[in-house]
Amino acid sequence: MSTTRSKSRAKAKGKGKTKDDENEEISQLRSQLENERAISSSYRHIVEHQKKVILEQQRDVIDKQQLTIHSTKLELKSAKEDVRRLSALHQSSSPFLTKLPVEIRIKIYKLLLVNPELGESSSIGKIVEFGKSKKFELSPAILRTCQTIRNEADPILYGSNTFIMECIGAYGPRGCHTPQSPLTRYIVNNKPLGQEYNFDFEVFKPLKKVRHWKIITAAYRPVLTNPVPAKLFVHFCQALSEVSSELVTLPRSIEVVVALTKKESSALKAQTQHDISQKQLSYLINPLKLLRDVDLNLRIAKEKEMPDPSDEPCLRPNYYFPDIDGIDDMYDENEDSATYCEYQEMADEIAEEYEELVEAQSPVEKVFQMHNKLRDYAMWFERSPDFQRDMLSFLRGHSVEPDTRHFGWHLRSPSHGNPFRAYSTIHPVEIALSKAILAKDREDVKKFKEARAEVIKHLEPQFEKIAEAGEMLREFVYEERQSGIFNECTGCRRFHHYDEHWETQANLEEDIDRYIYTLDKIAAMFHRVLPENIEIKVAKGVTMYESAYSTLHRERLFVKLRWMQKQELMEKDPRQTAVWVKELVEDMYDQYLAIRENRLGLFHQDITDRKCEIDLKEEVEEDIFDIEWDIDDEDEEMDSDAEEMFERCHSQ
């Protein structure tokens, strides 16, 4: 019994000690926590002080670097001025410039910079690695000596030499369609097959300086029914016409050497070959008439004048050379054959026709510039980048004319699954645009205007729908910009009209539904009009029509809005919804404005009758308004709910 009591007393005594110990431990922990807080505070002060010191050191380093940079710039500027001053002093004191008369210096420049081989076919072609291994024994480094010498010698290099250029497309290295010339021998065209190659005189600036050209051209892969000139030659004339205003200070000459198309069958009569050649030469007048104030010499090519053909098996040309194929029994190798003279007379007639056009000084309509306007207009109707590229290209699988293969490369295939340019179906707009491309590559004004009228005829119904959609977008913005998700309180950045206690409570869910329904209906008006046969294919799901647009910005915005539409009411974000709706409206309206703007410029390059029925006079006079989301002072005053909301927030 006593043992039990002693145990209970010991247990009670043990329990009392435990409580005291716990209180003591708590006080120790509190003291430790206060010490740690003090240490942390002091450490924080130390860290902040170190940060300030580091920032000050960094600022000092930056200031020193800026001072160094500034002083270096001043030193460089001073050094440049010294170089200019010394250069001017050297030029003024150079015996070459002061002792030798200009006539002697020009003779020296000609010895250093002139070589007749620059105008020979031996300077290009496969044997000389397309010009890369040809040594012309010139010293163009003299142009870098000083500005005075450059100004004197530059006109000698580009004005006293005749530069040859191959504008056929069958004489370059495999896979390269850069026109062959001593000036372009180190330029490699890495464009994929089917991409247009356009002469750019701003990129190839030496081409702009040349005063005398010798152009070798022909019909690319010639056929009897369509011996049109190679695109490279047409593009060359187009590019030269654009910079012609800069080149009239000095006389220019162009010698065009034409390789004639050869008849395919020996059963054809000699008269047939004559007719084919005459037709081929007549095509040259369209690109040549772009050039004015040019001394033109048009000649029939001889076999020895042609460069070595390319190693592309499919590009090896087959031409008719009257100096070889027209040899008769009385032929003298020192004189041109009678056949050659006969064909040369045809070329002389074309040259005379060109001179008559120049003397008449009649205005020239440039088809390639008119085509650029049509291209800029039509491209805005198609939003898919792949389909747009196909729309503006002449592709394999569809030829609007028989035997049309005068391109300087293989034609690119249409994009996979393109319903507008499939092998079995082609949209009327794409057909008309292909005709316009062919007319552009021939500089055929009549054919181009016919094709353009066809394009516009098919796009007119689409434009009317898009113009109506643009008006609906303006009305949507005007009606909605003061309500719903666009009516955010400027005081507290809240949407009070969605609160339950608000007198005229709005429904966020209904607003989002209405926005999506309205904008989806407007977006459908921007879709391209499909003929029945293409619409059936699209509905059948055998094309890439849906996937071509699914990743575009407009479609992604609709996906985001529909995602927001499916969220719970508390998760719906009116502010983010407003951002997406604005982006969607502006994306569609920007397309409308681009179409409208390019439509007004469709005929800016026309001089004669434009062969089109649409009248743009009313559209020119009609103002085009941008979308304004902000409320101007001229608008009506805010409604009573918005005013009350504003006063409540600012009175709190």
C-alpha positions in Angstrom: 0.0 0.0 0.0 2.8 2.4 0.9 4.6 1.4 -2.2 1.7 2.4 -4.3 1.4 5.8 -2.7 5.1 6.5 -3.1 4.8 5.7 -6.8 1.8 8.0 -7.3 3.6 10.8 -5.4 6.7 10.3 -7.6 4.5 10.4 -10.7 2.8 13.6 -9.6 6.1 15.1 -8.7 7.5 14.1 -12.2 4.5 15.7 -13.9 5.0 19.0 -12.1 8.6 19.1 -13.2 7.6 18.5 -16.8 5.3 21.6 -16.9 8.0 23.8 -15.4 10.5 22.4 -17.9 8.0 23.1 -20.7 7.6 26.7 -19.6 11.3 27.1 -19.3 11.8 25.7 -22.8 9.1 28.0 -24.2 10.8 31.0 -22.7 14.1 29.8 -24.1 12.6 29.4 -27.5 11.1 32.8 -27.4 14.5 34.3 -26.4 16.2 32.3 -29.2 13.6 33.5 -31.7 14.1 37.1 -30.7 17.8 36.7 -31.0 17.4 35.1 -34.5 15.1 38.0 -35.5 17.7 40.5 -34.3 20.4 38.6 -36.2 18.2 38.3 -39.3 17.5 42.0 -39.1 21.1 42.9 -38.8 22.0 40.5 -41.6 19.3 42.0 -43.7 20.8 45.5 -43.1 24.2 44.1 -44.0 22.9 42.5 -47.2 21.1 45.7 -48.2 24.3 47.7 -47.5 26.3 45.3 -49.6 23.8 45.6 -52.4 24.0 49.3 -52.3 27.8 49.1 -52.3 27.7 46.7 -55.3 25.2 48.9 -57.2 27.4 52.0 -56.6 30.4 50.1 -57.8 28.5 48.9 -60.9 27.3 52.5 -61.5 30.9 53.7 -61.3 32.1 51.0 -63.7 29.3 51.8 -66.1 30.0 55.5 -65.9 33.7 54.8 -66.6 32.8 52.6 -69.5 30.5 55.3 -70.9 33.3 57.9 -70.6 35.7 55.5 -72.3 33.2 54.9 -75.1 32.6 58.6 -75.5 36.2 59.4 -75.6 36.9 56.5 -78.0 34.1 57.9 -80.3 35.7 61.3 -80.2 39.1 59.8 -81.0 37.6 57.8 -83.9 35.9 60.9 -85.2 39.1 62.9 -85.0 41.0 60.0 -86.7 38.5 59.9 -89.5 38.9 63.7 -90.0 42.6 63.2 -90.0 42.3 60.5 -92.6 40.1 62.6 -94.8 42.5 65.5 -94.5 45.5 63.4 -95.3 43.7 61.7 -98.1 42.7 65.1 -99.6 46.3 66.3 -99.1 47.7 63.2 -100.8 45.3 63.5 -103.7 46.1 67.1 -104.2 49.8 66.4 -104.0 49.8 63.0 -105.8 52.0 63.3 -109.0 49.6 60.9 -110.7 46.8 63.4 -110.3 48.7 66.7 -110.5 51.4 65.9 -113.1 49.6 63.7 -115.6 46.8 65.2 -117.7 43.3 63.6 -117.7 43.8 62.2 -121.2 46.9 60.2 -120.1 45.2 59.0 -116.9 42.2 57.7 -118.9 44.5 55.8 -121.2 46.1 54.2 -118.1 42.6 53.3 -116.7 41.7 51.7 -120.0 44.9 49.6 -120.0 44.0 48.4 -116.4 40.2 48.0 -116.7 39.2 47.2 -120.3 39.1 43.7 -121.8 37.0 42.7 -124.9 36.7 39.2 -123.5 34.1 40.5 -121.0 31.7 40.5 -123.9 32.5 37.1 -125.3 30.7 33.8 -124.6 34.0 32.3 -123.7 33.9 34.2 -120.4 30.9 32.1 -119.2 29.8 28.5 -119.5 30.8 25.2 -118.2 34.4 25.1 -119.5 35.4 28.1 -117.4 33.3 26.9 -114.4 30.7 29.4 -115.4 33.1 32.3 -115.2 34.8 31.5 -111.9 38.1 30.2 -113.5 38.3 32.9 -116.2 41.1 35.4 -115.8 40.5 38.8 -117.4 43.9 40.3 -116.4 42.2 43.4 -115.0 43.2 45.6 -112.1 40.0 46.8 -110.4 42.0 47.3 -107.2 42.8 50.8 -108.5 39.3 51.8 -107.7 40.1 51.5 -104.0 43.1 53.9 -104.0 41.2 57.1 -103.5 37.8 58.7 -104.3 39.2 60.9 -107.0 40.7 58.0 -109.0 37.5 56.0 -108.4 35.4 58.8 -109.8 37.6 58.9 -112.9 38.1 55.1 -113.4 34.6 53.8 -112.6 33.0 55.1 -115.8 35.9 53.5 -117.8 35.3 50.0 -116.3 31.5 50.1 -116.8 31.4 52.4 -119.8 34.2 51.2 -122.0 33.6 47.5 -121.7 30.8 45.4 -123.2 29.5 42.9 -120.7 27.9 39.6 -121.8 24.9 38.1 -120.0 23.1 34.9 -120.7 19.4 35.3 -120.3 18.1 31.9 -121.2 18.3 29.8 -118.1 19.9 26.7 -119.6 23.5 27.6 -119.3 24.1 27.9 -115.5 25.5 25.3 -113.2 23.2 22.5 -112.0 20.6 23.8 -109.6 21.6 27.4 -110.1 19.5 29.8 -112.3 21.4 33.0 -111.8 22.0 34.7 -115.2 25.5 34.0 -116.3 27.8 37.0 -116.6 31.3 38.1 -115.5 29.6 40.4 -113.0 27.4 37.6 -111.5 29.9 34.7 -111.6 30.3 34.5 -107.8 26.6 35.0 -107.0 24.8 31.8 -106.2 21.0 31.7 -106.3 19.8 29.4 -103.5 16.1 29.9 -104.1 14.1 26.7 -104.2 12.6 25.4 -107.4 9.7 27.4 -108.7 10.7 30.6 -106.9 10.8 33.7 -109.1 14.3 35.1 -109.9 14.1 38.9 -110.3 16.9 41.2 -111.3 17.6 43.6 -108.4 19.8 46.4 -109.5 20.0 47.6 -105.9 21.5 44.3 -104.8 23.7 43.9 -108.0 24.7 47.5 -108.1 27.5 47.0 -110.7 24.7 46.0 -113.2 23.2 49.5 -112.8 26.5 51.1 -113.9 27.0 49.0 -117.2 26.5 51.1 -120.3 27.0 48.4 -123.0 25.4 45.0 -122.8 25.5 41.9 -125.0 22.5 39.7 -124.2 22.3 36.1 -125.3 18.7 35.0 -125.2 16.3 32.5 -126.8 13.0 30.7 -126.1 13.6 28.6 -123.0 13.1 24.9 -123.9 11.6 26.0 -127.2 8.5 24.4 -128.7 6.9 25.1 -132.0 3.6 26.4 -130.8 5.0 28.8 -128.2 8.5 30.2 -128.9 8.2 33.1 -126.3 11.4 34.6 -125.0 13.0 33.3 -121.8 11.8 34.8 -118.6 15.3 35.9 -117.7 15.4 38.2 -120.7 12.0 39.7 -120.0 13.0 40.2 -116.3 16.2 41.9 -117.4 14.3 44.4 -119.6 11.8 45.0 -116.8 14.6 45.7 -114.2 16.5 47.9 -116.6 13.4 50.0 -117.4 12.9 50.7 -113.7 16.4 52.3 -113.4 16.4 53.9 -116.9 15.9 57.3 -115.5 19.2 57.1 -113.7 21.1 55.9 -116.8 20.2 58.6 -119.3 23.2 60.7 -118.6 25.4 58.5 -120.9 24.5 56.7 -124.1 23.7 53.0 -123.7 23.7 50.2 -126.2 22.3 46.7 -126.1 23.2 43.9 -128.5 20.6 41.2 -128.3 21.8 37.8 -129.8 18.8 35.5 -130.3 19.1 31.8 -130.7 16.2 30.6 -132.9 13.8 27.7 -132.1 14.5 24.6 -134.1 11.7 22.7 -135.8 11.1 19.3 -134.2 10.6 17.2 -137.3 12.6 17.0 -140.5 9.3 16.4 -142.4 8.4 20.1 -141.9 9.1 22.4 -144.7 11.7 25.2 -144.7 8.9 27.7 -144.7 7.7 26.3 -141.4 11.1 27.1 -139.8 10.9 30.5 -141.3 7.4 31.1 -139.8 8.4 29.8 -136.4 11.5 32.1 -136.3 9.5 35.1 -137.4 6.9 34.5 -134.6 9.7 34.1 -132.0 11.3 37.4 -133.1 8.0 39.3 -132.9 7.6 38.3 -129.3 10.8 40.3 -128.5 9.2 43.6 -129.2 7.1 43.6 -126.0 10.0 43.5 -123.5 12.2 45.6 -125.7 9.7 48.5 -125.9 10.2 49.0 -122.1 13.6 50.4 -122.9 13.9 53.9 -124.3 17.0 55.8 -125.6 18.9 52.6 -126.2 21.0 51.8 -129.2 19.6 48.4 -130.1 21.4 45.8 -132.2 19.4 42.7 -132.8 21.3 39.7 -134.3 20.6 36.0 -135.0 22.9 33.8 -133.0 25.6 31.7 -134.5 26.6 28.4 -133.1 30.1 29.6 -132.0 28.5 32.5 -130.1 26.6 30.2 -127.7 28.2 29.3 -124.3 28.6 25.7 -123.2 25.3 24.3 -122.1 24.5 23.3 -118.6 25.1 19.8 -117.3 21.4 19.6 -116.5 20.2 16.8 -118.9 16.7 18.2 -119.1 17.9 21.7 -119.9 20.0 21.0 -122.9 18.6 23.3 -125.6 18.0 22.5 -129.3 18.3 25.6 -131.4 18.4 26.4 -135.1 21.5 28.1 -136.3 21.2 29.5 -139.9 25.0 29.7 -140.2 25.3 25.9 -139.9 21.9 24.5 -140.8 21.4 26.8 -143.7 24.7 26.1 -145.5 24.4 25.6 -149.3 26.8 24.4 -152.0 28.1 28.0 -152.7 28.8 28.6 -149.0 32.0 30.7 -148.2 33.1 30.3 -144.6 34.3 33.9 -144.6 30.9 35.2 -145.4 27.4 34.7 -143.9 25.3 32.2 -145.8 22.3 33.4 -147.8 20.0 31.6 -145.3 21.6 33.5 -142.4 21.2 36.8 -144.1 17.6 36.0 -144.8 16.9 35.4 -141.1 19.0 38.4 -140.1 16.7 40.6 -142.2 13.8 39.5 -140.0 15.7 40.6 -137.0 16.5 44.0 -138.6 12.8 44.5 -139.2 12.1 44.0 -135.5 14.9 46.5 -134.6 13.3 49.0 -137.0 9.9 48.5 -135.4 11.5 49.2 -132.0 13.1 52.5 -133.3 9.7 53.6 -134.6 8.2 53.1 -131.2 11.0 55.1 -129.6 10.7 57.9 -132.0 6.9 58.1 -131.6 7.5 58.7 -127.8 4.2 57.0 -127.0 3.7 56.2 -123.3 4.7 52.7 -122.2 2.5 50.5 -120.0 4.6 48.3 -117.9 2.8 45.0 -117.4 5.1 43.8 -114.6 4.1 46.9 -112.6 0.4 46.4 -113.3 0.9 42.8 -112.2 2.4 43.8 -108.9 -0.7 45.9 -108.2 -3.0 42.9 -109.0 -0.8 40.5 -107.0 -1.0 42.9 -103.9 -4.8 43.0 -104.2 -5.5 39.3 -104.8 -3.1 38.0 -102.1 -5.2 39.6 -99.3 -8.2 37.4 -100.1 -6.1 34.3 -99.1 -4.9 34.1 -95.5 -3.1 30.7 -95.6 0.6 31.4 -96.4 1.0 28.1 -98.3 -2.2 28.6 -100.4 -1.2 32.3 -100.9 2.2 31.3 -102.3 0.4 28.8 -104.7 -2.1 31.4 -105.7 0.6 33.8 -106.9 2.8 31.2 -108.6 2.6 29.2 -111.9 2.7 25.6 -110.7 3.2 22.2 -112.2 0.1 20.3 -113.2 -1.9 23.2 -114.5 -1.2 24.9 -117.8 -3.6 27.5 -119.0 -2.0 27.2 -122.5 -0.5 24.2 -124.3 3.2 23.9 -124.4 3.9 26.6 -121.8 7.2 25.7 -120.3 9.4 28.7 -120.9 10.4 29.0 -117.3 14.1 28.9 -116.4 13.6 26.1 -113.9 11.4 23.2 -113.0 7.9 24.2 -111.9 7.1 23.7 -108.2 4.3 21.4 -107.3 1.3 22.9 -105.4 1.2 22.7 -101.6 -0.1 19.3 -100.3 -3.8 19.3 -100.0 -4.5 22.7 -101.5 -8.1 22.6 -102.8 -7.6 25.7 -104.9 -4.6 24.3 -106.9 -5.2 20.5 -106.9 -4.4 18.4 -109.9 -8.0 17.7 -110.7 -9.5 21.1 -109.6 -8.4 24.7 -109.8 -10.1 27.8 -108.6 -11.2 30.3 -111.3 -9.2 33.0 -109.5 -6.0 30.9 -109.6 -6.6 30.2 -113.3 -6.9 33.9 -114.1 -3.9 34.7 -112.0 -1.8 32.1 -113.9 -2.9 33.8 -117.2 -1.8 37.2 -115.7 1.6 35.7 -114.8 2.1 34.4 -118.3 1.1 37.8 -119.7 3.5 39.5 -117.3 6.4 37.3 -118.4 5.7 38.3 -122.0 4.9 42.0 -121.3 1.7 41.4 -123.2 -0.6 44.3 -122.2 -3.7 43.0 -123.9 -3.5 39.5 -122.5 -2.8 40.9 -119.0 -5.7 43.2 -118.9 -8.0 40.4 -120.1 -6.7 38.2 -117.3 -6.9 41.0 -114.7 -10.5 41.6 -115.6 -11.2 37.9 -115.1 -9.6 38.0 -111.7 -11.5 41.0 -110.6 -14.8 39.6 -111.9 -14.4 36.5 -109.7 -13.2 38.5 -106.6 -16.0 41.1 -106.8 -18.6 39.0 -104.9 -16.0 38.3 -102.3 -15.1 41.9 -101.9 -18.7 43.0 -101.5 -19.1 40.5 -98.6 -15.9 41.7 -97.0 -16.9 45.3 -97.3 -20.2 44.4 -95.6 -18.2 42.6 -92.9 -16.1 45.7 -92.4 -19.2 47.8 -91.8 -20.5 45.2 -89.4 -17.2 45.3 -87.4 -17.5 49.1 -87.1 -21.1 48.8 -85.8 -20.0 46.1 -83.4 -17.3 48.3 -81.9 -19.6 51.4 -81.7 -22.3 49.5 -79.9 -20.2 47.4 -77.6 -17.4 49.7 -76.5 -19.4 51.3 -73.7 -20.9 48.1 -72.3 -20.2 44.5 -71.3 -16.5 43.5 -71.0 -15.4 46.9 -72.4 -17.1 48.8 -69.5 -14.4 48.5 -66.9 -14.6 50.9 -64.0 -11.8 53.4 -64.2 -11.9 53.9 -60.4 -11.5 50.4 -59.0 -10.8 48.4 -62.2 -13.9 46.3 -61.6 -16.9 45.3 -63.8 -19.7 46.4 -61.5 -22.5 45.7 -63.9 -21.7 42.0 -63.5 -22.2 42.2 -59.7 -25.4 40.7 -58.2 -26.3 43.8 -56.3 -26.1 46.1 -59.3 -29.4 47.5 -60.4 -29.0 46.8 -64.1 -27.1 43.6 -63.8 -25.5 42.2 -67.0 -24.8 38.6 -67.7 -21.2 37.9 -68.6 -22.0 34.5 -70.0 -24.6 35.9 -72.3 -22.2 38.6 -73.4 -19.4 36.2 -74.3 -21.9 34.0 -76.2 -23.1 37.0 -78.2 -19.6 38.2 -79.0 -18.6 34.7 -80.3 -21.8 34.3 -82.3 -21.5 37.8 -83.9 -17.8 37.6 -84.7 -18.0 34.1 -86.0 -20.7 35.2 -88.4 -18.6 38.1 -89.6 -15.5 35.9 -89.9 -17.4 33.6 -92.2 -17.8 36.5 -94.6 -14.0 36.6 -95.1 -13.9 33.0 -96.4 -13.1 32.6 -100.0 -16.1 31.8 -102.3 -15.8 28.2 -103.4 -17.1 26.7 -106.7 -19.3 23.7 -106.2 -16.7 21.1 -107.2 -14.2 22.5 -104.7 -16.8 22.9 -102.0 -17.7 19.2 -102.3 -14.0 18.2 -101.9 -13.6 20.4 -98.8 -16.8 19.1 -97.3 -15.7 15.5 -98.1 -12.5 16.2 -96.0 -10.0 15.1 -98.6 -8.1 18.4 -98.6 -6.0 20.3 -96.1 -8.4 23.2 -96.1 -9.2 23.1 -92.3 -5.7 22.5 -91.1 -4.3 25.3 -93.4 -6.1 27.9 -91.3 -6.3 26.2 -87.9 -3.0 27.7 -86.7 -3.5 31.2 -87.9 -4.0 34.0 -85.4 -7.7 34.5 -86.1 -8.5 30.9 -85.5 -6.4 30.7 -82.4 -8.3 33.7 -81.0 -11.6 31.9 -81.6 -10.2 28.8 -79.8 -9.3 31.0 -76.8 -12.7 32.7 -76.7 -14.5 29.3 -76.9 -12.3 28.0 -74.1 -13.3 31.0 -72.0 -17.0 30.4 -72.9 -16.9 26.9 -71.4 -15.4 28.0 -68.1 -17.4 28.3 -64.9 -18.9 31.7 -64.3 -16.4 32.5 -61.5 -13.5 31.6 -63.8 -14.6 33.8 -66.7 -12.2 36.7 -67.0 -13.9 39.7 -68.7 -10.7 41.7 -68.9 -8.8 38.9 -70.8 -11.9 38.3 -72.9 -11.9 42.0 -73.9 -8.3 41.7 -75.0 -9.0 38.7 -77.2 -12.1 40.2 -78.7 -10.3 43.4 -79.6 -7.5 41.4 -81.3 -10.0 39.4 -83.3 -11.9 42.5 -84.4 -8.7 44.3 -85.4 -7.3 41.2 -87.3 -10.4 41.0 -89.5 -10.6 44.8 -90.0 -7.0 45.0 -90.9 -7.6 42.5 -93.7 -10.6 44.6 -94.9 -8.5 47.8 -94.9 -5.6 46.1 -96.8 -8.0 44.8 -99.5 -9.7 48.2 -99.8 -6.4 50.1 -100.0 -4.9 47.8 -102.7 -8.2 47.8 -104.6 -7.9 51.6 -104.9 -4.4 51.2 -106.4 -5.3 48.5 -108.9 -5.1 50.8 -112.0 -2.4 53.3 -110.9 0.0 52.0 -113.6 -2.6 52.0 -116.4 -2.2 54.5 -119.2 -4.7 53.3 -121.8 -8.2 51.7 -121.3 -8.0 49.4 -118.4 -10.5 46.9 -119.9 -12.4 46.6 -116.6 -16.0 47.4 -115.7 -15.6 48.3 -112.0 -15.8 52.0 -111.1 -13.7 53.1 -108.1 -14.7 56.8 -108.2 -17.2 56.4 -105.3 -14.8 54.3 -103.3 -12.0 56.9 -103.7 -14.4 59.7 -102.4 -15.6 57.5 -99.5 -13.6 57.9 -96.3 -12.1 54.9 -94.7 -12.2 54.9 -90.9 -10.1 53.1 -88.5 -11.7 51.3 -85.6 -11.8 53.5 -82.4 -12.2 51.7 -79.1 -11.8 54.9 -77.0 -14.7 57.1 -76.5 -14.1 60.6 -77.9 -15.5 63.9 -76.6 -17.8 64.1 -79.6 -19.5 60.9 -78.6 -22.6 60.8 -76.5 -22.2 61.1 -72.7 -21.8 58.0 -70.7 -25.0 56.3 -69.8 -26.5 56.7 -66.3 -25.2 53.4 -65.0 -21.6 54.1 -66.0 -21.9 57.6 -64.5 -23.2 56.2 -61.3 -20.5 53.6 -61.2 -17.8 56.2 -61.7 -19.2 58.4 -58.9 -19.5 55.5 -56.4 -16.0 54.4 -56.9 -14.4 57.8 -56.6 -16.5 58.8 -53.6 -15.2 55.8 -51.6 
